């Protein structure tokens, strides 16, 4: 038990409050690893997080519970959080994460699940778990790339840009005060979307040709209730070159376009994506909703 709480205790000793300076390096103990089967990064991530909190499940058990069918390539962060919740863990999913936030959470004793590109240049989405850091580097448990993957700060941010800094932190109910302290205003969902909006505005100004920057800004506006603005920004992202595979993982554009009547755009893109993954329940659902609107 002492080893489990050591990171948070050390952070408190160094800061007096747990919110200022953090240890210059940290590696969380008892973070396991397993290499994934096909498209099983989410089940392996689940067993990694659960194992840290003292619960053992197999990759097969996690996959059977989390996937819609054998070979399902897509498990969302919400589905991952729901599965962890079966074992008594709470989760927060937030956006606009940065390297400082990762270090703060790890220093407080929490491994952090990030959703990123598998590798630079890849369009494949991938979960990995950050459980350590040092000067300019992170230590990561990666279901494909190994138990001790080292990523520089720059590599972490570049891989993360694809998913607009999305991260998930799981915790026991008695640890909520720690999580609230570590996240500050970002613990509040609306405040985090406002943060993501501000971050997105900076990103599109710095990288106006980056479709993922526009997608992140659009998603933040959608969640803040600005569907018309979001709809236009999603179209900008698509026009800049969002790969078809991205729609398997991200459907927020379709949400916005349902709200603003862009049904033909939904049908065009879902048809294209369903050629790659004809069993995607998310894509099939948006296609059906758009088709129904067109037929009315």
SULFEN-V703696 format. One line per field, one symbol per residue. ss: DSSP state (2 for helix, 1 for strand, 0 for the rest). phi: phi as a letter, one per 40 degrees, with the letter a starting at -180 (. if undefined). psi: psi as a letter, one per 40 degrees, with the letter a starting at -180 (. if undefined). A space follows every 10 residues. Layout:
ss=???
phi=???
psi=???
//
This chain:
ss=0222222222 2222200000 0000011000 0000000000 2222222222 2200000022 2222220000 0000002222 2222200011 1111000022 2222222000 0111111000 0000111111 1111001111 1100011111 1122222222 2000001111 1122222222 2222222022 2222222222 2222220000 2222222222 2220002222 2222222222 2000022220 0222222222 0022222222 2222220000 2222222222 222220
phi=.ccccddccc ccccbgbgbb cbdcaabccg ccaacccdfb ccdccccccc cccgbbbcdc ccccccccac gdcbbccccc ccccccbgcc bbbbbgcacc cdccccccgb cbcbbaccad gccccacabc baaacgabbb cbcbchcbcb bcdccdcccc ddbfgcabbc acdcbccccd cccgcccccc ccccdccccc ccccccbccc cccccccccc ccccgbcccc dcccccdccc hccddccccb bcccdccccb gccccccccc ccccccbcbc cccccccccc cccccc
psi=ddddeddddd ddddddeeeb iiidihhhif haiiiiahff dddddddddd ddeehhiidd ddddddidih ehehhidddd ddddddeeii ihhiifiidd dddddddeeh ihhihaidih eiehihhihh eiiaheiihh hhddeiefhh hidddddddd ddfffhihhi iideeddddd dddbdedhdd dddddddddd ddddddgeeh dddddddddd dddeegdddd ddddddddde fhidddeddh edddddddde ffdddddddd dddeddgeeh dddddddddd dddde.
//
